[in-house]
């Protein structure tokens, strides 16, 4: 359930913020709120404006990604708080940007960072990747802990 709630919240926040920007902020207008810089750009490519003019192709890639995540959730042992949050942020971000790509042929970006101009969906994807990495590190540490406390490992350490 956490997966779906997270994905839906990301999509809603992303689309509401983009609709607000499209309605009230002129293209290329710049302003600052609470020390955060904003500007309105329309990106027809992918992250950083790479491969401009391919928005719909990246929309299809996003749909395939969402299908892949749903498949993983059904077939793999991908359960738990971290993985549900991670996949929720990743899927929510992918769908949020895919909506723009299919409806407008561009993605509305407006949050200025040192790496470029992003949106809520992009930040959700970043957070999803970070949580996925944490999930795999925690899983690896748990497996390593189980292996070092198994009877065969204890017997080997006694033999030495």
Secondary structure as the mmCIF struct_conf table of DSSP 4:
data_model
#
loop_
_struct_conf.conf_type_id
_struct_conf.id
_struct_conf.beg_label_comp_id
_struct_conf.beg_label_asym_id
_struct_conf.beg_label_seq_id
_struct_conf.end_label_comp_id
_struct_conf.end_label_asym_id
_struct_conf.end_label_seq_id
HELX_RH_AL_P HELX_RH_AL_P1 UNK A 2 UNK A 24
BEND BEND1 UNK A 25 UNK A 25
TURN_TY1_P TURN_TY1_P1 UNK A 27 UNK A 28
STRN STRN1 UNK A 30 UNK A 33
TURN_TY1_P TURN_TY1_P2 UNK A 34 UNK A 35
STRN STRN2 UNK A 36 UNK A 43
BEND BEND2 UNK A 44 UNK A 46
HELX_RH_3T_P HELX_RH_3T_P1 UNK A 47 UNK A 49
BEND BEND3 UNK A 51 UNK A 51
TURN_TY1_P TURN_TY1_P3 UNK A 52 UNK A 53
HELX_RH_AL_P HELX_RH_AL_P2 UNK A 55 UNK A 75
BEND BEND4 UNK A 76 UNK A 77
BEND BEND5 UNK A 80 UNK A 80
HELX_RH_AL_P HELX_RH_AL_P3 UNK A 81 UNK A 104
BEND BEND6 UNK A 105 UNK A 106
STRN STRN3 UNK A 107 UNK A 113
TURN_TY1_P TURN_TY1_P4 UNK A 114 UNK A 115
STRN STRN4 UNK A 116 UNK A 118
HELX_RH_AL_P HELX_RH_AL_P4 UNK A 120 UNK A 148
TURN_TY1_P TURN_TY1_P5 UNK A 149 UNK A 149
BEND BEND7 UNK A 150 UNK A 150
HELX_RH_AL_P HELX_RH_AL_P5 UNK A 151 UNK A 159
#
